[in-house]
Amino acid sequence: MSDTFSPIHPHRCWAEIDLAALERNLRLIRASLPAHIRYVAVVKADAYGHGLHHAAARLMHSGADLFAVANVTEAAALRELGPGWPILILSPLLPEEDRRLADYDLAATVSSAEEVARFDAIGRASGRPVAVHLKIDTGMGRLGVWHEDAPALCARILAAPHLRLAGIFTHFASPDDDAAFTAEQRRRFLAALARCASVRPAEIFIHADNSSGLESMPGASPFNAVRVGLLQFGILPHPNSMLAQVHTEPVFSFHTRVGLVKRLPQGTTISYGRTHTLARDSTVAILCAGYGDGIPRAASNRAQVLIRGRRCPVLGRVTMDQTIVDVTDVPGVQCGDAVVLVGRQGGEEISISEFSRHADTIPWETLCSVTKRVPRLYRTALGV
């Protein structure tokens, strides 16, 4: 996105969100999946920093079947977009949050008998069943009932008069780099599911796979849904994924502007801690963004940015509000020029994976770390 060198708006730092690309991505992903597989759009953490309302509204328009969020607060914000859309809360609820299941018509994740009792009481008080998804722990060691105990907990849910079993799922611990353990987790899940008497998999959501784990989805199985998070935003979590051939587009790009250009002599030390010394007389640009906006300090002396379509290295430590880069070899740089931190400019691109790698982190964290003082600008035209 954004090949221009000069922005057409007054922001010092901003993120662009291409909602048309998001819609195209969903359609491409759906087209690559078997026809019976339902699309669970994971939009937790403000839709991975893209903006929950805008992203979810476009995904609703594009045909998502179910939305998954982290907590009640996110679910309530999502419900503001309209009634009827199934919403699953992936994290455990605190007892004082239970009543929100009925207030906002939400589905809860169940990992314990105690939760069954609590949610059944909410259903009884509200006069309508509460939807739940049973989570089975097959080796992640986080949420879920241990797989050997899952049939007993499933029976409790089915016996609860004010609960409705809407789904059963698990979570893979290492789908991108441990195929053997992923296969073992799948085996455990299928064995537990087979022992859940009276469950008709075709009538509920059965899901285990996410963007990284789709490669291990067997052709004939009870699975009928897939959780898609990062991939719908154009970021391939794992290059060997089954969906690597789906050419999704980046939805997110990250920008700032040049605030000052100055000359410094050879031998000058740069920024806090003096971690960089100029090896030549240099022209440096001071950017209007720092770690207070989402450029990690770990990117100091490592990352690159794009100015006038050229790569420029970060010099010294990233500070809270500014970052210093070397523009000695880029003619004509001036105050106000647009700078790409993540995205395209001219014929160059800095992907979010590259940006994250320079900061010793992962794209998930990068997206969630772009702060609230960075405005999100939404592009909506569908285009081609």
MARMARGU-757305 format. One record per residue (C-alpha): x, y, z; residue number from 1. Coordinates in steps of 0.05 Angstrom, whole numbers, padded with zeros to 5 digits. Each point is the difference from the previous one (the first is absolute). Layout:
N
+--------+--------+--------+--------+
|      u |      v |      w | vexlum |
+--------+--------+--------+--------+
|      X |      Y |      Z |    NUM |
...
+--------+--------+--------+--------+
END
This chain:
384
+--------+--------+--------+--------+
|      u |      v |      w | vexlum |
+--------+--------+--------+--------+
|  00000 |  00000 |  00000 |      1 |
|  00018 |  00073 | -00008 |      2 |
|  00053 |  00010 | -00052 |      3 |
|  00001 |  00076 |  00007 |      4 |
|  00058 |  00036 |  00033 |      5 |
| -00043 |  00057 |  00028 |      6 |
| -00063 | -00014 |  00041 |      7 |
| -00065 |  00034 | -00016 |      8 |
| -00022 |  00007 |  00072 |      9 |
|  00031 |  00035 |  00061 |     10 |
|  00017 | -00061 |  00043 |     11 |
|  00070 | -00009 |  00030 |     12 |
| -00008 | -00075 |  00006 |     13 |
| -00056 | -00044 | -00025 |     14 |
| -00021 | -00070 | -00021 |     15 |
| -00038 | -00014 | -00063 |     16 |
| -00051 | -00057 |  00001 |     17 |
| -00022 | -00026 | -00068 |     18 |
| -00070 | -00028 |  00012 |     19 |
| -00008 | -00018 | -00073 |     20 |
|  00061 | -00045 |  00005 |     21 |
| -00029 | -00031 |  00063 |     22 |
| -00063 | -00018 | -00038 |     23 |
|  00039 | -00029 | -00059 |     24 |
|  00042 | -00040 |  00049 |     25 |
| -00061 | -00032 |  00033 |     26 |
| -00028 | -00020 | -00067 |     27 |
|  00066 | -00030 | -00023 |     28 |
|  00007 | -00040 |  00065 |     29 |
| -00071 | -00025 | -00005 |     30 |
|  00010 | -00020 | -00072 |     31 |
|  00060 | -00042 |  00020 |     32 |
| -00037 | -00038 |  00054 |     33 |
| -00048 | -00059 | -00008 |     34 |
| -00071 |  00025 | -00010 |     35 |
| -00025 | -00027 |  00067 |     36 |
|  00053 |  00036 |  00042 |     37 |
| -00028 |  00060 |  00038 |     38 |
|  00041 |  00063 |  00010 |     39 |
|  00014 |  00022 |  00071 |     40 |
|  00029 |  00070 | -00003 |     41 |
|  00046 |  00013 |  00059 |     42 |
| -00003 |  00075 |  00015 |     43 |
|  00028 |  00003 |  00071 |     44 |
|  00047 |  00056 |  00022 |     45 |
| -00038 |  00053 | -00040 |     46 |
|  00003 | -00045 | -00061 |     47 |
|  00075 | -00008 |  00008 |     48 |
|  00008 |  00076 |  00003 |     49 |
| -00040 |  00012 | -00064 |     50 |
| -00061 |  00028 |  00036 |     51 |
| -00056 | -00046 |  00023 |     52 |
| -00061 |  00037 | -00026 |     53 |
|  00027 |  00014 | -00070 |     54 |
|  00032 | -00069 | -00010 |     55 |
| -00058 | -00040 |  00028 |     56 |
| -00052 |  00039 | -00040 |     57 |
|  00038 | -00016 | -00064 |     58 |
|  00007 | -00073 |  00020 |     59 |
| -00075 | -00003 |  00014 |     60 |
| -00013 |  00029 | -00069 |     61 |
|  00048 | -00051 | -00030 |     62 |
| -00033 | -00061 |  00031 |     63 |
|  00035 | -00021 |  00064 |     64 |
| -00040 | -00053 |  00038 |     65 |
|  00022 |  00012 |  00072 |     66 |
|  00043 |  00052 |  00036 |     67 |
|  00050 | -00018 |  00055 |     68 |
|  00024 |  00051 |  00050 |     69 |
|  00042 | -00002 |  00063 |     70 |
| -00048 |  00027 |  00053 |     71 |
| -00067 |  00029 |  00017 |     72 |
|  00021 |  00072 | -00013 |     73 |
|  00020 | -00017 | -00071 |     74 |
| -00064 | -00040 | -00009 |     75 |
| -00044 |  00058 |  00023 |     76 |
|  00035 |  00047 | -00048 |     77 |
| -00010 | -00050 | -00056 |     78 |
| -00074 | -00009 |  00017 |     79 |
| -00011 |  00074 | -00011 |     80 |
|  00005 | -00015 | -00074 |     81 |
| -00065 | -00038 |  00002 |     82 |
| -00038 | -00060 |  00027 |     83 |
|  00002 | -00071 | -00025 |     84 |
|  00074 | -00010 | -00015 |     85 |
|  00028 | -00058 |  00041 |     86 |
|  00056 |  00025 |  00046 |     87 |
|  00046 | -00048 |  00038 |     88 |
|  00041 |  00023 |  00060 |     89 |
|  00066 | -00038 | -00002 |     90 |
|  00025 |  00018 |  00070 |     91 |
| -00030 | -00020 |  00067 |     92 |
| -00052 |  00045 |  00031 |     93 |
|  00004 |  00030 |  00069 |     94 |
| -00062 | -00016 |  00042 |     95 |
| -00024 |  00073 | -00002 |     96 |
|  00001 | -00003 | -00076 |     97 |
| -00045 | -00060 | -00007 |     98 |
| -00065 |  00039 | -00006 |     99 |
|  00028 |  00034 | -00063 |    100 |
| -00008 | -00067 | -00036 |    101 |
| -00075 |  00011 |  00002 |    102 |
|  00002 |  00075 | -00007 |    103 |
|  00039 | -00003 | -00066 |    104 |
| -00019 | -00069 | -00025 |    105 |
|  00071 | -00028 |  00003 |    106 |
|  00030 | -00069 | -00001 |    107 |
|  00049 | -00019 |  00055 |    108 |
|  00059 | -00046 |  00000 |    109 |
| -00008 | -00056 |  00052 |    110 |
|  00059 | -00035 |  00032 |    111 |
| -00028 | -00023 |  00067 |    112 |
| -00061 | -00027 |  00037 |    113 |
| -00002 |  00063 |  00041 |    114 |
| -00010 |  00042 | -00063 |    115 |
| -00056 | -00047 | -00022 |    116 |
| -00037 |  00014 |  00065 |    117 |
|  00012 |  00075 | -00004 |    118 |
| -00023 |  00008 | -00072 |    119 |
| -00060 | -00046 |  00010 |    120 |
| -00022 |  00046 |  00056 |    121 |
|  00005 |  00060 | -00047 |    122 |
| -00042 | -00036 | -00051 |    123 |
| -00052 | -00018 |  00052 |    124 |
| -00004 |  00072 |  00025 |    125 |
| -00005 |  00030 | -00070 |    126 |
| -00052 | -00049 | -00025 |    127 |
|  00039 | -00023 | -00061 |    128 |
|  00058 | -00049 | -00009 |    129 |
|  00072 |  00025 |  00001 |    130 |
|  00042 | -00024 | -00059 |    131 |
|  00067 | -00031 |  00019 |    132 |
|  00060 | -00030 | -00036 |    133 |
|  00035 | -00057 |  00036 |    134 |
|  00075 |  00009 | -00003 |    135 |
|  00043 | -00062 |  00004 |    136 |
|  00072 |  00005 |  00023 |    137 |
|  00040 | -00046 | -00045 |    138 |
|  00069 |  00025 |  00021 |    139 |
|  00000 |  00076 |  00000 |    140 |
| -00005 |  00000 |  00076 |    141 |
| -00041 |  00064 |  00002 |    142 |
| -00076 |  00001 | -00005 |    143 |
| -00044 | -00061 | -00008 |    144 |
| -00017 | -00064 |  00036 |    145 |
|  00054 | -00054 | -00005 |    146 |
| -00017 | -00044 | -00060 |    147 |
| -00009 | -00063 |  00042 |    148 |
| -00053 |  00035 |  00042 |    149 |
| -00035 |  00035 | -00058 |    150 |
| -00057 | -00051 | -00010 |    151 |
| -00022 |  00007 |  00072 |    152 |
| -00002 |  00076 | -00005 |    153 |
| -00036 | -00004 | -00066 |    154 |
| -00053 | -00043 |  00033 |    155 |
| -00009 |  00053 |  00054 |    156 |
| -00011 |  00053 | -00053 |    157 |
| -00051 | -00042 | -00037 |    158 |
| -00037 | -00015 |  00065 |    159 |
| -00002 |  00074 |  00021 |    160 |
| -00071 |  00023 | -00018 |    161 |
|  00020 |  00073 | -00012 |    162 |
|  00062 | -00011 | -00043 |    163 |
|  00006 | -00012 | -00074 |    164 |
|  00062 | -00035 | -00027 |    165 |
|  00019 |  00042 | -00060 |    166 |
|  00070 | -00025 | -00012 |    167 |
|  00060 | -00042 |  00021 |    168 |
|  00071 |  00021 | -00013 |    169 |
|  00073 | -00005 |  00018 |    170 |
|  00063 |  00042 | -00011 |    171 |
|  00065 | -00024 | -00031 |    172 |
|  00064 |  00018 |  00037 |    173 |
|  00050 | -00003 | -00058 |    174 |
| -00036 | -00007 | -00066 |    175 |
|  00054 |  00038 | -00038 |    176 |
|  00061 | -00040 |  00022 |    177 |
| -00021 | -00066 |  00032 |    178 |
| -00041 | -00042 | -00047 |    179 |
|  00007 | -00063 |  00043 |    180 |
| -00028 |  00033 |  00063 |    181 |
| -00055 |  00034 | -00040 |    182 |
| -00020 | -00068 | -00027 |    183 |
|  00000 | -00028 |  00071 |    184 |
| -00044 |  00058 |  00024 |    185 |
| -00048 | -00013 | -00057 |    186 |
| -00002 | -00074 |  00017 |    187 |
| -00016 |  00015 |  00072 |    188 |
| -00054 |  00049 | -00020 |    189 |
| -00033 | -00049 | -00048 |    190 |
|  00003 | -00056 |  00052 |    191 |
| -00033 |  00045 |  00052 |    192 |
| -00053 |  00023 | -00049 |    193 |
| -00017 | -00071 | -00019 |    194 |
| -00014 | -00015 |  00074 |    195 |
| -00047 |  00060 |  00008 |    196 |
| -00066 | -00038 | -00004 |    197 |
| -00060 |  00033 | -00033 |    198 |
|  00042 |  00054 | -00034 |    199 |
| -00015 |  00009 | -00074 |    200 |
|  00061 |  00035 | -00028 |    201 |
| -00037 |  00023 | -00063 |    202 |
| -00047 |  00042 |  00044 |    203 |
|  00052 |  00040 |  00038 |    204 |
|  00067 |  00034 | -00013 |    205 |
|  00058 | -00049 |  00003 |    206 |
|  00065 |  00039 | -00006 |    207 |
|  00073 | -00009 |  00014 |    208 |
|  00038 |  00032 | -00057 |    209 |
|  00023 |  00071 | -00006 |    210 |
|  00041 |  00037 | -00053 |    211 |
|  00063 | -00038 |  00018 |    212 |
| -00030 | -00069 |  00008 |    213 |
| -00043 | -00008 | -00061 |    214 |
|  00051 | -00044 | -00035 |    215 |
| -00018 | -00057 |  00047 |    216 |
| -00075 |  00000 | -00013 |    217 |
| -00019 | -00068 | -00026 |    218 |
| -00047 | -00007 | -00058 |    219 |
| -00052 | -00042 |  00035 |    220 |
| -00012 |  00019 |  00072 |    221 |
| -00052 |  00030 |  00047 |    222 |
|  00034 |  00068 | -00004 |    223 |
| -00047 |  00051 | -00032 |    224 |
|  00030 |  00068 |  00020 |    225 |
|  00067 |  00035 |  00000 |    226 |
|  00023 |  00059 |  00042 |    227 |
|  00033 |  00053 | -00043 |    228 |
|  00037 |  00057 |  00032 |    229 |
|  00064 |  00029 | -00028 |    230 |
| -00009 | -00030 | -00070 |    231 |
| -00062 |  00040 | -00014 |    232 |
|  00042 |  00063 |  00010 |    233 |
|  00048 | -00023 | -00053 |    234 |
|  00055 | -00028 |  00045 |    235 |
|  00020 | -00072 | -00009 |    236 |
|  00019 | -00027 |  00069 |    237 |
|  00036 | -00060 | -00028 |    238 |
|  00030 | -00003 | -00070 |    239 |
| -00012 | -00075 | -00006 |    240 |
| -00074 |  00006 |  00016 |    241 |
| -00051 | -00033 | -00046 |    242 |
| -00024 |  00070 | -00014 |    243 |
|  00068 |  00026 | -00022 |    244 |
| -00026 | -00003 | -00072 |    245 |
| -00056 |  00049 |  00018 |    246 |
|  00028 |  00068 | -00019 |    247 |
| -00032 |  00043 |  00053 |    248 |
|  00018 |  00074 |  00002 |    249 |
|  00026 |  00040 |  00058 |    250 |
| -00056 |  00040 |  00032 |    251 |
|  00043 |  00040 |  00048 |    252 |
|  00055 |  00051 | -00015 |    253 |
|  00036 |  00046 |  00049 |    254 |
|  00024 |  00070 | -00017 |    255 |
|  00032 |  00062 |  00029 |    256 |
|  00033 |  00064 | -00026 |    257 |
|  00067 |  00034 |  00001 |    258 |
|  00001 |  00055 |  00053 |    259 |
|  00071 |  00025 | -00009 |    260 |
|  00060 | -00010 | -00047 |    261 |
|  00070 |  00018 |  00023 |    262 |
|  00074 | -00011 | -00015 |    263 |
|  00046 | -00032 |  00052 |    264 |
|  00075 | -00011 | -00003 |    265 |
|  00036 | -00066 |  00000 |    266 |
|  00010 | -00026 |  00071 |    267 |
| -00065 |  00028 |  00028 |    268 |
| -00035 | -00048 |  00047 |    269 |
| -00075 | -00009 | -00009 |    270 |
| -00058 | -00002 |  00050 |    271 |
| -00004 | -00025 |  00072 |    272 |
|  00056 | -00045 |  00022 |    273 |
|  00043 |  00022 | -00060 |    274 |
| -00009 | -00069 | -00031 |    275 |
|  00017 |  00023 | -00071 |    276 |
|  00059 |  00041 | -00025 |    277 |
| -00002 |  00031 | -00069 |    278 |
|  00054 | -00029 | -00045 |    279 |
| -00005 |  00059 | -00048 |    280 |
| -00028 |  00070 | -00006 |    281 |
| -00074 | -00015 | -00004 |    282 |
| -00069 |  00028 | -00013 |    283 |
| -00050 | -00026 |  00051 |    284 |
| -00075 |  00006 |  00003 |    285 |
| -00038 |  00003 |  00065 |    286 |
| -00067 | -00036 | -00007 |    287 |
| -00063 |  00020 |  00036 |    288 |
| -00011 | -00068 |  00033 |    289 |
|  00033 | -00043 |  00052 |    290 |
| -00017 | -00055 |  00049 |    291 |
| -00058 |  00042 |  00025 |    292 |
| -00032 | -00014 | -00067 |    293 |
|  00021 | -00072 | -00010 |    294 |
|  00072 | -00001 | -00027 |    295 |
|  00032 | -00048 |  00050 |    296 |
|  00065 |  00019 |  00035 |    297 |
|  00026 | -00068 | -00021 |    298 |
|  00000 |  00027 | -00072 |    299 |
|  00056 |  00049 |  00019 |    300 |
|  00060 | -00004 | -00047 |    301 |
| -00035 | -00057 | -00038 |    302 |
| -00064 |  00021 | -00035 |    303 |
| -00006 |  00037 | -00066 |    304 |
| -00053 |  00048 | -00025 |    305 |
| -00019 |  00024 | -00070 |    306 |
|  00009 |  00073 | -00019 |    307 |
| -00009 |  00023 | -00072 |    308 |
| -00003 | -00074 | -00019 |    309 |
|  00069 | -00015 |  00030 |    310 |
|  00020 | -00041 |  00061 |    311 |
|  00029 |  00040 |  00057 |    312 |
|  00030 | -00032 |  00062 |    313 |
| -00020 |  00018 |  00071 |    314 |
|  00057 |  00032 |  00038 |    315 |
|  00007 | -00008 |  00075 |    316 |
| -00055 | -00013 |  00050 |    317 |
| -00072 |  00011 | -00017 |    318 |
| -00027 |  00052 |  00048 |    319 |
| -00071 |  00012 |  00025 |    320 |
| -00020 |  00051 | -00052 |    321 |
|  00054 |  00001 | -00053 |    322 |
|  00044 | -00048 | -00040 |    323 |
|  00064 |  00020 | -00036 |    324 |
|  00017 | -00029 | -00069 |    325 |
|  00057 |  00009 | -00049 |    326 |
| -00022 |  00035 | -00065 |    327 |
|  00070 |  00018 | -00025 |    328 |
| -00010 | -00040 | -00064 |    329 |
| -00072 |  00024 | -00014 |    330 |
|  00001 |  00067 | -00036 |    331 |
| -00052 |  00053 |  00015 |    332 |
| -00028 | -00025 |  00066 |    333 |
| -00036 |  00057 |  00036 |    334 |
| -00045 |  00015 |  00058 |    335 |
| -00070 | -00028 | -00011 |    336 |
|  00020 | -00059 | -00045 |    337 |
| -00041 | -00063 |  00010 |    338 |
|  00037 | -00059 |  00032 |    339 |
| -00022 | -00072 | -00005 |    340 |
|  00014 | -00044 |  00060 |    341 |
| -00042 | -00058 | -00025 |    342 |
| -00025 | -00002 | -00071 |    343 |
|  00019 |  00020 | -00071 |    344 |
|  00031 |  00063 | -00027 |    345 |
|  00025 |  00005 | -00071 |    346 |
|  00027 | -00069 | -00020 |    347 |
|  00020 | -00019 |  00071 |    348 |
| -00039 | -00035 |  00055 |    349 |
|  00012 | -00012 |  00074 |    350 |
| -00046 | -00056 |  00022 |    351 |
| -00027 | -00006 |  00070 |    352 |
|  00039 | -00064 |  00006 |    353 |
|  00065 |  00037 | -00015 |    354 |
| -00018 |  00057 |  00047 |    355 |
| -00016 | -00051 |  00055 |    356 |
|  00064 | -00040 | -00012 |    357 |
|  00042 |  00063 |  00010 |    358 |
| -00034 |  00009 |  00067 |    359 |
|  00008 | -00073 |  00022 |    360 |
| -00075 | -00010 |  00002 |    361 |
| -00058 | -00028 | -00041 |    362 |
| -00052 |  00035 | -00044 |    363 |
| -00055 | -00013 |  00052 |    364 |
|  00037 |  00042 |  00052 |    365 |
|  00020 |  00053 | -00051 |    366 |
| -00073 |  00012 | -00019 |    367 |
| -00023 |  00002 |  00072 |    368 |
|  00056 |  00048 |  00019 |    369 |
| -00018 |  00057 | -00047 |    370 |
| -00028 |  00048 |  00052 |    371 |
| -00065 |  00037 |  00006 |    372 |
|  00032 |  00067 | -00017 |    373 |
|  00011 | -00026 | -00071 |    374 |
| -00064 |  00014 | -00040 |    375 |
| -00026 | -00054 | -00046 |    376 |
| -00020 |  00024 | -00069 |    377 |
| -00048 | -00047 | -00036 |    378 |
|  00000 | -00014 | -00075 |    379 |
| -00068 | -00028 | -00020 |    380 |
| -00004 | -00004 | -00076 |    381 |
| -00002 | -00072 | -00024 |    382 |
|  00040 |  00012 | -00064 |    383 |
|  00023 | -00060 | -00040 |    384 |
+--------+--------+--------+--------+
END
